[in-house]
Amino acid sequence: MQSVLVNLLKSHRSIRKFSEKSIPAPWLEECINAGKAASSSSFIQCTSIIRITEKNLRTQVMELSGNQSYIEDCAEFLVFCMDFQRHQSIAPKAKLGFTEQVLTGAIDVSLFAQNVATAAESLGLGIVYIGGIRNHPKELCSLLRLPQQVFPLFGLCLGFPQQAPEVKPRLPNAVLVHENVYQSLDKKLLEKYDETLKAYYLERTGNSKSATWSQDIEEKFAREARPFMKEALLSQGFLIY
Ligand SMILES: Cc1cc2nc3c(=O)[nH]c(=O)nc-3n(C[C@H](O)[C@H](O)[C@H](O)COP(=O)(O)O)c2cc1C
């Protein structure tokens, strides 16, 4: 079996160094067209994209997002939001603010964004998602003038790559595909994967480090990430019920 698309998907790696070349407008348009072709739960179409073109605004977003320089350097920076404001305008009596709405919204927006990302990569562009935009959600909502019922989920940098990082090894399928019922973690497979990822980290061209995936996970889950998130969602009208 040979599929150009499957090979493209499997060759994904995040790009954090971009050339100054801008993305032709029709290319970006087509990436958005690919994004909106994604499935949408009950066809709610709740994705909104804030395209940050103003230089000074881009700098401010970068500063609110952990000063990740590629937010400033990339050709295009898109902030993906779940947006139920449209729905409220259409149906002023709409019942909003439910936990399920957050799940539906986050799923819909992610499917849209991943189509954009894949379309971009198919054109030879590089991408990196930016969860860092949730470091200061209240400030970002105010900076981008996001109304109630709109919440920024992640950013996406797009541009022509100026680096060629190696593909990062993923967990083996046997660990993440469970047949019929849930299977407990196979520690032997995990150990093998830890060694594979450690070797990748040591040998990769940029940002070499010595750590296994398990060590990374232990560190990552040692404390709550972004403990202000519930309050930020509440203040935009989400998670009320
Ligand atoms: C929702 C989301 C948020 C992310 N946020 C960031 C980020 O803020 N900064 C960054 O450099 N990479 C970010 N990433 C990229 C991940 O670190 C990256 O996808 C992961 O390490 C796997 O590496 P790869 O994409 O090169 O295969 C994010 C990825 C996702 C899906």
The ligand as a Tripos MOL2 file, in Angstrom:
@<TRIPOS>MOLECULE
LIG
   31    33     1     0     0
SMALL
NO_CHARGES

@<TRIPOS>ATOM
      1 C1         -2.3610   21.8290   21.0710 C.3       1 LIG1
      2 C2         -0.8640   21.8770   20.9320 C.ar      1 LIG1
      3 C3         -0.1460   22.8880   21.5430 C.ar      1 LIG1
      4 C4          1.2360   22.9990   21.3650 C.ar      1 LIG1
      5 N1          1.8980   24.0650   21.9100 N.ar      1 LIG1
      6 C5          3.2010   24.2600   21.6030 C.ar      1 LIG1
      7 C6          3.8560   25.4510   22.0300 C.ar      1 LIG1
      8 O1          3.2810   26.3240   22.6890 O.2       1 LIG1
      9 N2          5.1460   25.6140   21.6640 N.ar      1 LIG1
     10 C7          5.8270   24.6970   20.9150 C.ar      1 LIG1
     11 O2          7.0020   24.9320   20.6040 O.2       1 LIG1
     12 N3          5.2310   23.5600   20.5100 N.ar      1 LIG1
     13 C8          3.9330   23.3110   20.8200 C.ar      1 LIG1
     14 N4          3.2820   22.1920   20.3640 N.ar      1 LIG1
     15 C9          4.0220   21.2240   19.5270 C.3       1 LIG1
     16 C10         4.3540   19.9460   20.2920 C.3       1 LIG1
     17 O3          5.3730   20.2010   21.2060 O.3       1 LIG1
     18 C11         4.7620   18.8700   19.2630 C.3       1 LIG1
     19 O4          3.7140   18.6290   18.3800 O.3       1 LIG1
     20 C12         5.1970   17.5710   19.9440 C.3       1 LIG1
     21 O5          6.3360   17.7460   20.7270 O.3       1 LIG1
     22 C13         5.4960   16.5190   18.9020 C.3       1 LIG1
     23 O6          6.5320   16.9590   18.0570 O.3       1 LIG1
     24 P1          6.3230   17.0640   16.4810 P.3       1 LIG1
     25 O7          5.1200   17.9350   16.2250 O.co2     1 LIG1
     26 O8          7.5860   17.6570   15.9410 O.co2     1 LIG1
     27 O9          6.1060   15.6770   15.9770 O.co2     1 LIG1
     28 C14         1.9240   22.0280   20.5830 C.ar      1 LIG1
     29 C15         1.1950   20.9830   20.0060 C.ar      1 LIG1
     30 C16        -0.1650   20.8970   20.1630 C.ar      1 LIG1
     31 C17        -0.9290   19.7720   19.5090 C.3       1 LIG1
@<TRIPOS>BOND
     1     1     2 1
     2     2     3 ar
     3     2    30 ar
     4     3     4 ar
     5     4     5 ar
     6     4    28 ar
     7     5     6 ar
     8     6     7 ar
     9     6    13 1
    10     7     8 2
    11     7     9 ar
    12     9    10 ar
    13    10    11 2
    14    10    12 ar
    15    12    13 ar
    16    13    14 ar
    17    14    15 1
    18    14    28 ar
    19    15    16 1
    20    16    17 1
    21    16    18 1
    22    18    19 1
    23    18    20 1
    24    20    21 1
    25    20    22 1
    26    22    23 1
    27    23    24 1
    28    24    25 2
    29    24    26 1
    30    24    27 1
    31    28    29 ar
    32    29    30 ar
    33    30    31 1
@<TRIPOS>SUBSTRUCTURE
     1 LIG1         1 GROUP 0 **** ****
